[in-house]
Amino acid sequence: MEVRGRYWNGSWGRMARRDIWLLSDRRLWRVRGRIGGDEGQEVSYDFSDEASARSMVDRMMKTSAGTWRDLTEAVRQESNHRQDQ
């Protein structure tokens, strides 16, 4: 699945950090959320359309504390850089 959106609440630490991924394979849209760092708890929701998936991303951000940052472009640039090497 391709990363179509990547968001972080700007907080560090196991208790405060929140991450959200918006993924798609052009047929299925998946929203993954994680509370905590790499070892944190994850949830995943599948949708048949982009609008519903993005609505879930918005709801997840609104219900979690922090100053949300859109990391999508940074993730794409990193991925492209790795492919070029």
DSSP file (Angstrom, degrees, kcal/mol; ACC not computed):
  #  RESIDUE AA STRUCTURE BP1 BP2  ACC     N-H-->O    O-->H-N    N-H-->O    O-->H-N    TCO  KAPPA ALPHA  PHI   PSI    X-CA   Y-CA   Z-CA
    1    1 A M              0   0    0      0, 0.0     2,-0.4     0, 0.0    24,-0.2   0.000 360.0 360.0 360.0 144.1    0.0    0.0    0.0
    2    2 A E  E     -A   24   0A   0     22,-2.7    22,-2.0     1,-0.0     2,-0.6  -0.706 360.0-117.3 -91.8 138.4    1.2    3.5   -0.8
    3    3 A V  E     +A   23   0A   0     -2,-0.4    20,-0.2    20,-0.2     3,-0.1  -0.648  37.1 169.2 -74.4 118.0    1.4    6.2    1.9
    4    4 A R  E     +     0   0A   0     18,-3.5     2,-0.3    -2,-0.6    19,-0.2   0.565  68.4  12.5-104.6 -15.8   -1.0    8.9    0.9
    5    5 A G  E     -A   22   0A   0     17,-1.7    17,-3.0    67,-0.1     2,-0.4  -0.958  57.6-172.8-160.6 143.8   -0.8   10.8    4.2
    6    6 A R  E     +A   21   0A   0     -2,-0.3    65,-3.0    15,-0.2    66,-0.7  -0.972  13.3 177.7-144.0 124.5    1.4   10.8    7.3
    7    7 A Y  E     -AB  20  70A   0     13,-2.9    13,-2.5    -2,-0.4     2,-0.3  -0.950  10.1-173.4-134.6 147.2    0.7   12.8   10.4
    8    8 A W  E     -AB  19  69A   0     61,-1.9    61,-3.1    -2,-0.3    11,-0.2  -0.996  26.7-135.7-141.0 141.4    2.3   13.2   13.8
    9    9 A N        -     0   0    0      9,-2.0    58,-1.4    -2,-0.3    10,-0.1   0.416  44.4-116.7 -82.3   3.9    1.1   15.2   16.9
   10   10 A G  S    S+     0   0    0      8,-0.3     2,-0.3     1,-0.3     7,-0.1   0.517  74.8 122.5  79.8   4.0    4.5   16.7   17.6
   11   11 A S        -     0   0    0      7,-0.2     2,-0.3     5,-0.2    -1,-0.3  -0.790  48.2-149.5-104.5 145.1    4.9   15.0   21.0
   12   12 A W        +     0   0    0     -2,-0.3     4,-0.3     5,-0.1     3,-0.1  -0.739  51.5  56.9-104.7 156.6    7.7   12.7   22.0
   13   13 A G  S  > S-     0   0    0     -2,-0.3     4,-2.2     3,-0.1     3,-0.2   0.022  86.2 -84.9 103.9 152.0    7.4    9.9   24.5
   14   14 A R  T  4 S+     0   0    0      1,-0.2    -1,-0.1     2,-0.2     0, 0.0   0.832 122.4  43.7 -60.1 -36.2    5.5    6.7   24.9
   15   15 A M  T  4 S+     0   0    0      1,-0.1    -1,-0.2    21,-0.1    -2,-0.1   0.804 122.0  33.0 -83.3 -28.9    2.5    8.3   26.6
   16   16 A A  T  4 S+     0   0    0     -4,-0.3    -5,-0.2    -3,-0.2    -2,-0.2   0.729  88.3 103.9-103.2 -25.0    2.0   11.5   24.5
   17   17 A R     <  -     0   0    0     -4,-2.2    19,-2.9    -7,-0.1     2,-0.4  -0.341  42.2-178.8 -70.1 139.0    3.1   10.5   20.9
   18   18 A R  E     - C   0  35A   0     -7,-0.2    -9,-2.0    17,-0.2     2,-0.4  -0.998   2.1-175.1-134.7 137.5    0.4    9.9   18.3
   19   19 A D  E     -AC   8  34A   0     15,-2.2    15,-2.7    -2,-0.4     2,-0.4  -0.983   3.2-169.8-132.7 144.5    0.9    8.9   14.6
   20   20 A I  E     -AC   7  33A   0    -13,-2.5   -13,-2.9    -2,-0.4     2,-0.4  -1.000   1.2-167.8-135.3 135.7   -1.5    8.5   11.8
   21   21 A W  E     -AC   6  32A   0     11,-2.7    11,-2.3    -2,-0.4     2,-0.5  -0.967   8.9-157.5-120.1 139.4   -1.0    7.0    8.3
   22   22 A L  E     +AC   5  31A   0    -17,-3.0   -18,-3.5    -2,-0.4   -17,-1.7  -0.981  25.0 178.3-112.8 118.8   -3.3    7.2    5.4
   23   23 A L  E     +AC   3  30A   0      7,-3.1     7,-2.7    -2,-0.5     2,-0.3  -0.871   8.8 177.5-123.9 152.1   -2.6    4.3    3.0
   24   24 A S  E     -AC   2  29A   0    -22,-2.0   -22,-2.7    -2,-0.3     5,-0.2  -0.988  30.0-168.9-154.3 146.8   -4.2    3.2   -0.3
   25   25 A D        -     0   0    0      3,-1.6     4,-0.1    -2,-0.3    -1,-0.1   0.059  67.1 -99.3-114.1  19.9   -3.7    0.5   -3.0
   26   26 A R  S    S+     0   0    0      2,-0.4     3,-0.1     1,-0.1    -2,-0.0   0.187 120.7  50.7  79.5 -12.3   -6.2    2.4   -5.2
   27   27 A R  S    S+     0   0    0      1,-0.3     2,-0.4    22,-0.0    -1,-0.1   0.673 112.2  38.7-112.8 -39.3   -9.0    0.0   -4.3
   28   28 A L        -     0   0    0     18,-0.0    -3,-1.6     2,-0.0     2,-0.5  -0.904  64.6-155.0-117.6 140.8   -8.9    0.1   -0.5
   29   29 A W  E     -CD  24  47A   0     18,-2.8    18,-3.3    -2,-0.4     2,-0.4  -0.968  14.9-169.9-113.7 130.6   -8.1    3.0    1.8
   30   30 A R  E     -CD  23  46A   0     -7,-2.7    -7,-3.1    -2,-0.5     2,-0.5  -0.970  11.5-160.6-124.8 136.3   -6.7    2.3    5.2
   31   31 A V  E     -CD  22  45A   0     14,-2.8    14,-2.5    -2,-0.4     2,-0.4  -0.974  12.1-170.5-113.7 122.7   -6.2    4.6    8.2
   32   32 A R  E     -CD  21  44A   0    -11,-2.3   -11,-2.7    -2,-0.5     2,-0.4  -0.943   2.0-172.9-113.1 134.5   -3.7    3.4   10.8
   33   33 A G  E     -CD  20  43A   0     10,-2.4    10,-2.4    -2,-0.4     2,-0.4  -0.969   2.2-167.6-125.7 143.9   -3.3    5.1   14.1
   34   34 A R  E     -CD  19  42A   0    -15,-2.7   -15,-2.2    -2,-0.4     2,-0.5  -0.996  10.0-157.5-134.3 134.7   -0.7    4.5   16.8
   35   35 A I  E    S+CD  18  41A   0      6,-2.5     6,-1.3    -2,-0.4   -17,-0.2  -0.945  70.0   6.7-106.4 124.1   -0.5    5.7   20.4
   36   36 A G  S    S-     0   0    0    -19,-2.9   -22,-0.2    -2,-0.5   -21,-0.1  -0.438 100.3 -53.9  97.7-176.9    3.0    5.7   21.8
   37   37 A G  S >  S-     0   0    0     -2,-0.1     3,-2.3     2,-0.1   -18,-0.1   0.303  88.0 -48.0 -78.4-150.5    6.3    5.0   20.0
   38   38 A D  T 3  S+     0   0    0      1,-0.3    -1,-0.0    -4,-0.0    -3,-0.0   0.770 141.2  48.2 -57.8 -27.7    7.3    2.0   17.9
   39   39 A E  T 3  S+     0   0    0      2,-0.0    -1,-0.3     0, 0.0    -2,-0.1   0.303  92.2 119.5 -94.5   8.3    6.0   -0.3   20.6
   40   40 A G  S <  S-     0   0    0     -3,-2.3     2,-0.3     1,-0.1    -4,-0.2  -0.027  72.7 -85.0 -73.3 175.2    2.7    1.5   21.0
   41   41 A Q  E     -D   35   0A   0     -6,-1.3    -6,-2.5     1,-0.0     2,-0.3  -0.595  45.1-157.2 -80.5 139.6   -0.9    0.3   20.4
   42   42 A E  E     -D   34   0A   0     -2,-0.3     2,-0.3    -8,-0.2    -8,-0.2  -0.895  12.3-170.2-120.6 150.2   -2.2    0.5   16.9
   43   43 A V  E     -D   33   0A   0    -10,-2.4   -10,-2.4    -2,-0.3     2,-0.4  -0.934   7.8-162.5-128.1 156.3   -5.7    0.6   15.4
   44   44 A S  E     -D   32   0A   0     -2,-0.3     2,-0.4   -12,-0.2   -12,-0.2  -0.998   5.3-171.6-144.1 137.3   -6.6    0.2   11.7
   45   45 A Y  E     -D   31   0A   0    -14,-2.5   -14,-2.8    -2,-0.4     2,-0.4  -0.994  11.3-149.9-130.6 134.9   -9.7    1.1    9.8
   46   46 A D  E     -D   30   0A   0     -2,-0.4     2,-0.3   -16,-0.2   -16,-0.2  -0.848  15.7-179.5-108.0 142.5  -10.5    0.2    6.2
   47   47 A F  E     -D   29   0A   0    -18,-3.3   -18,-2.8    -2,-0.4     3,-0.0  -0.942  31.2-140.3-136.7 155.6  -12.6    2.3    3.8
   48   48 A S  S    S+     0   0    0     -2,-0.3     2,-0.3   -20,-0.2   -18,-0.1   0.553  87.2  41.4 -92.5  -9.2  -13.8    1.9    0.2
   49   49 A D  S  > S-     0   0    0    -20,-0.1     4,-1.6     1,-0.1     5,-0.1  -0.977  75.1-125.5-142.0 155.0  -13.3    5.6   -0.6
   50   50 A E  H  > S+     0   0    0     -2,-0.3     4,-2.9     1,-0.2     5,-0.3   0.876 105.9  58.4 -64.3 -41.0  -10.8    8.4    0.0
   51   51 A A  H  > S+     0   0    0      1,-0.2     4,-1.9     2,-0.2    -1,-0.2   0.907 107.5  46.4 -60.2 -43.4  -13.3   10.9    1.5
   52   52 A S  H  > S+     0   0    0      2,-0.2     4,-1.7     1,-0.2    -1,-0.2   0.897 113.2  49.8 -65.8 -39.7  -14.4    8.5    4.3
   53   53 A A  H  X S+     0   0    0     -4,-1.6     4,-2.0     1,-0.2    -2,-0.2   0.926 111.3  47.9 -65.0 -44.7  -10.8    7.6    5.1
   54   54 A R  H  X S+     0   0    0     -4,-2.9     4,-2.4     1,-0.2    -1,-0.2   0.845 107.4  57.0 -66.2 -32.5   -9.8   11.3    5.3
   55   55 A S  H  X S+     0   0    0     -4,-1.9     4,-2.2    -5,-0.3    -1,-0.2   0.894 106.7  49.4 -63.1 -39.6  -12.8   12.0    7.5
   56   56 A M  H  X S+     0   0    0     -4,-1.7     4,-2.6     2,-0.2    -2,-0.2   0.905 108.5  52.7 -66.1 -41.6  -11.5    9.4    9.9
   57   57 A V  H  X S+     0   0    0     -4,-2.0     4,-2.3     1,-0.2    -2,-0.2   0.940 110.1  49.0 -57.3 -47.2   -8.0   11.0    9.9
   58   58 A D  H  X S+     0   0    0     -4,-2.4     4,-2.3     1,-0.2    -2,-0.2   0.911 111.3  48.9 -59.6 -44.0   -9.6   14.3   10.7
   59   59 A R  H  X S+     0   0    0     -4,-2.2     4,-1.5     1,-0.2    -1,-0.2   0.904 110.3  51.2 -63.0 -41.6  -11.6   12.8   13.6
   60   60 A M  H  < S+     0   0    0     -4,-2.6     4,-0.3     1,-0.2    -1,-0.2   0.903 112.0  46.6 -64.1 -40.5   -8.5   11.1   15.0
   61   61 A M  H >< S+     0   0    0     -4,-2.3     3,-1.1     1,-0.2    -1,-0.2   0.897 110.7  52.4 -68.3 -39.5   -6.5   14.3   15.0
   62   62 A K  H 3< S+     0   0    0     -4,-2.3    -1,-0.2     1,-0.2    -2,-0.2   0.779 110.5  48.0 -68.3 -25.9   -9.4   16.3   16.6
   63   63 A T  T 3< S+     0   0    0     -4,-1.5     2,-0.4    -5,-0.2    -1,-0.2   0.381 103.0  73.6 -97.6   4.6   -9.7   13.8   19.4
   64   64 A S  S <  S-     0   0    0     -3,-1.1   -46,-0.0    -4,-0.3     2,-0.0  -0.950  80.7-120.2-120.7 140.1   -6.0   13.7   20.2
   65   65 A A        +     0   0    0     -2,-0.4     2,-0.2     2,-0.1   -54,-0.1  -0.283  64.0  65.4 -71.5 158.9   -3.9   16.4   21.9
   66   66 A G  S    S-     0   0    0    -56,-0.1     2,-0.8     2,-0.1   -56,-0.2  -0.487  87.7 -71.1 121.6 172.0   -0.9   18.0   20.3
   67   67 A T        -     0   0    0    -58,-1.4   -59,-0.1    -2,-0.2    -2,-0.1  -0.878  56.2-138.0-102.4 100.2    0.0   20.2   17.4
   68   68 A W        -     0   0    0     -2,-0.8     2,-0.4    -7,-0.1   -59,-0.2  -0.319  17.4-161.9 -68.3 137.4   -0.5   18.0   14.4
   69   69 A R  E     -B    8   0A   0    -61,-3.1   -61,-1.9    -2,-0.1     2,-0.8  -0.957  17.5-132.9-120.6 136.9    2.1   18.1   11.6
   70   70 A D  E     +B    7   0A   0     -2,-0.4   -63,-0.2   -63,-0.2     3,-0.2  -0.810  27.8 172.1 -88.8 110.0    1.6   16.8    8.1
   71   71 A L     >  +     0   0    0    -65,-3.0     4,-2.3    -2,-0.8     5,-0.2   0.254  43.4 110.9 -99.9   9.9    4.7   14.8    7.3
   72   72 A T  H  > S+     0   0    0    -66,-0.7     4,-2.2     1,-0.2     5,-0.2   0.904  78.1  44.9 -56.1 -50.0    3.4   13.4    4.0
   73   73 A E  H  > S+     0   0    0      1,-0.2     4,-2.6    -3,-0.2    -1,-0.2   0.892 112.1  52.3 -65.3 -39.6    5.8   15.3    1.7
   74   74 A A  H  > S+     0   0    0      1,-0.2     4,-2.2     2,-0.2    -1,-0.2   0.896 109.8  49.5 -62.8 -40.1    8.8   14.5    3.9
   75   75 A V  H  X S+     0   0    0     -4,-2.3     4,-2.4     2,-0.2    -2,-0.2   0.909 111.4  49.3 -65.8 -41.9    8.0   10.8    3.8
   76   76 A R  H  X S+     0   0    0     -4,-2.2     4,-2.7    -5,-0.2     5,-0.2   0.924 110.9  49.4 -63.2 -44.6    7.6   10.9    0.0
   77   77 A Q  H  X S+     0   0    0     -4,-2.6     4,-2.4     1,-0.2    -1,-0.2   0.910 111.5  49.1 -62.4 -41.9   11.0   12.7   -0.4
   78   78 A E  H  X S+     0   0    0     -4,-2.2     4,-2.2     2,-0.2    -1,-0.2   0.915 112.0  49.0 -63.1 -43.2   12.7   10.1    1.9
   79   79 A S  H  X S+     0   0    0     -4,-2.4     4,-2.0     2,-0.2    -2,-0.2   0.913 112.5  47.3 -62.6 -43.9   11.1    7.3   -0.1
   80   80 A N  H  X S+     0   0    0     -4,-2.7     4,-1.8     1,-0.2    -2,-0.2   0.891 110.1  53.4 -64.5 -39.3   12.2    8.8   -3.4
   81   81 A H  H  X S+     0   0    0     -4,-2.4     4,-0.8     1,-0.2    -2,-0.2   0.910 109.0  48.8 -62.4 -42.9   15.7    9.4   -2.1
   82   82 A R  H >< S+     0   0    0     -4,-2.2     3,-0.5     1,-0.2    -1,-0.2   0.886 110.2  51.2 -64.3 -39.1   16.0    5.7   -1.1
   83   83 A Q  H 3< S+     0   0    0     -4,-2.0    -1,-0.2     1,-0.2    -2,-0.2   0.823 106.4  55.2 -68.7 -30.7   14.8    4.6   -4.5
   84   84 A D  H 3<        0   0    0     -4,-1.8    -1,-0.2     1,-0.2    -2,-0.2   0.705 360.0 360.0 -74.8 -19.8   17.4    6.8   -6.3
   85   85 A Q    <<        0   0    0     -4,-0.8    -1,-0.2    -3,-0.5    -2,-0.2   0.480 360.0 360.0 -83.4 360.0   20.3    5.2   -4.4
